[in-house]
Amino acid sequence: MQPRGATFEVIPYMDARHYSEMHMAKCRREKSSDRDVWQELFNQTFM
């Protein structure tokens, strides 16, 4: 496998949920076409 240069930061569960909820609110405000995809991902991750 070749390294791709991606790095990830581990953040606490509640912080991750908070950031996700903020992103979902932004998608709703801006009427983003990706909103349904993000909502499904949120539900799979946090529900």
VOPA-307406 format. One record per residue: residue in three letters; chain; x, y, z of N, C-alpha, C in turn. Coordinates in nm, 2 decimals. Layout:
N
(pt ALA; A; (X; Y; Z); (X; Y; Z); (X; Y; Z)) ...
END
This chain:
47
(pt MET; A; (0.08; -0.12; 0.00); (0.00; 0.00; 0.00); (0.09; 0.12; 0.00)) (pt GLN; A; (0.05; 0.22; -0.07); (0.12; 0.35; -0.08); (0.05; 0.45; 0.01)) (pt PRO; A; (0.13; 0.52; 0.10); (0.07; 0.62; 0.18); (0.01; 0.73; 0.09)) (pt ARG; A; (-0.10; 0.79; 0.13); (-0.17; 0.89; 0.06); (-0.15; 1.03; 0.12)) (pt GLY; A; (-0.09; 1.04; 0.23); (-0.07; 1.17; 0.29); (-0.18; 1.22; 0.37)) (pt ALA; A; (-0.29; 1.14; 0.39); (-0.40; 1.19; 0.47); (-0.37; 1.17; 0.62)) (pt THR; A; (-0.41; 1.27; 0.70); (-0.40; 1.25; 0.84); (-0.53; 1.28; 0.91)) (pt PHE; A; (-0.56; 1.21; 1.02); (-0.68; 1.22; 1.09); (-0.66; 1.26; 1.23)) (pt GLU; A; (-0.75; 1.33; 1.29); (-0.74; 1.37; 1.43); (-0.86; 1.31; 1.50)) (pt VAL; A; (-0.82; 1.24; 1.61); (-0.93; 1.18; 1.69); (-0.99; 1.29; 1.78)) (pt ILE; A; (-1.12; 1.30; 1.78); (-1.19; 1.39; 1.86); (-1.29; 1.32; 1.94)) (pt PRO; A; (-1.33; 1.37; 2.06); (-1.43; 1.30; 2.15); (-1.56; 1.29; 2.07)) (pt TYR; A; (-1.64; 1.19; 2.11); (-1.77; 1.16; 2.05); (-1.86; 1.28; 2.05)) (pt MET; A; (-1.87; 1.34; 2.16); (-1.97; 1.46; 2.17); (-1.92; 1.57; 2.09)) (pt ASP; A; (-1.79; 1.60; 2.07); (-1.74; 1.70; 1.99); (-1.78; 1.67; 1.84)) (pt ALA; A; (-1.76; 1.54; 1.80); (-1.79; 1.50; 1.67); (-1.93; 1.52; 1.64)) (pt ARG; A; (-2.02; 1.48; 1.73); (-2.16; 1.50; 1.71); (-2.20; 1.65; 1.70)) (pt HIS; A; (-2.14; 1.73; 1.78); (-2.16; 1.88; 1.78); (-2.12; 1.93; 1.64)) (pt TYR; A; (-2.00; 1.90; 1.59); (-1.96; 1.95; 1.46); (-2.06; 1.90; 1.35)) (pt SER; A; (-2.10; 1.77; 1.36); (-2.19; 1.72; 1.26); (-2.33; 1.79; 1.27)) (pt GLU; A; (-2.38; 1.82; 1.39); (-2.50; 1.90; 1.40); (-2.49; 2.04; 1.34)) (pt MET; A; (-2.37; 2.10; 1.36); (-2.35; 2.23; 1.31); (-2.35; 2.23; 1.15)) (pt HIS; A; (-2.29; 2.12; 1.10); (-2.28; 2.11; 0.95); (-2.42; 2.08; 0.90)) (pt MET; A; (-2.50; 2.00; 0.97); (-2.64; 1.98; 0.92); (-2.72; 2.10; 0.92)) (pt ALA; A; (-2.70; 2.18; 1.03); (-2.78; 2.31; 1.03); (-2.74; 2.40; 0.92)) (pt LYS; A; (-2.61; 2.41; 0.88); (-2.56; 2.49; 0.77); (-2.62; 2.44; 0.64)) (pt CYS; A; (-2.63; 2.30; 0.62); (-2.69; 2.25; 0.50); (-2.84; 2.28; 0.49)) (pt ARG; A; (-2.91; 2.28; 0.60); (-3.05; 2.32; 0.60); (-3.07; 2.47; 0.57)) (pt ARG; A; (-2.98; 2.55; 0.63); (-2.99; 2.70; 0.60); (-2.96; 2.73; 0.45)) (pt GLU; A; (-2.86; 2.66; 0.40); (-2.82; 2.69; 0.26); (-2.90; 2.61; 0.16)) (pt LYS; A; (-2.99; 2.52; 0.21); (-3.07; 2.43; 0.12); (-2.98; 2.35; 0.03)) (pt SER; A; (-2.87; 2.30; 0.09); (-2.77; 2.22; 0.01); (-2.84; 2.10; -0.05)) (pt SER; A; (-2.79; 2.07; -0.17); (-2.84; 1.95; -0.25); (-2.79; 1.82; -0.18)) (pt ASP; A; (-2.68; 1.83; -0.10); (-2.63; 1.71; -0.04); (-2.69; 1.69; 0.10)) (pt ARG; A; (-2.79; 1.76; 0.14); (-2.84; 1.75; 0.27); (-2.89; 1.61; 0.31)) (pt ASP; A; (-2.96; 1.55; 0.21); (-3.01; 1.41; 0.24); (-2.90; 1.31; 0.26)) (pt VAL; A; (-2.79; 1.33; 0.19); (-2.68; 1.24; 0.20); (-2.61; 1.26; 0.34)) (pt TRP; A; (-2.59; 1.38; 0.38); (-2.53; 1.41; 0.51); (-2.63; 1.37; 0.62)) (pt GLN; A; (-2.76; 1.38; 0.60); (-2.85; 1.34; 0.71); (-2.85; 1.19; 0.73)) (pt GLU; A; (-2.84; 1.11; 0.62); (-2.83; 0.97; 0.63); (-2.70; 0.93; 0.70)) (pt LEU; A; (-2.59; 0.99; 0.66); (-2.46; 0.96; 0.73); (-2.47; 0.99; 0.88)) (pt PHE; A; (-2.53; 1.11; 0.91); (-2.54; 1.15; 1.05); (-2.62; 1.04; 1.13)) (pt ASN; A; (-2.73; 1.00; 1.07); (-2.82; 0.90; 1.13); (-2.74; 0.76; 1.15)) (pt GLN; A; (-2.67; 0.72; 1.05); (-2.59; 0.60; 1.06); (-2.48; 0.61; 1.17)) (pt THR; A; (-2.43; 0.72; 1.18); (-2.32; 0.74; 1.28); (-2.36; 0.76; 1.42)) (pt PHE; A; (-2.46; 0.85; 1.44); (-2.50; 0.89; 1.58); (-2.63; 0.84; 1.63)) (pt MET; A; (-2.71; 0.77; 1.55); (-2.84; 0.73; 1.60); (-2.84; 0.58; 1.63)) 
END
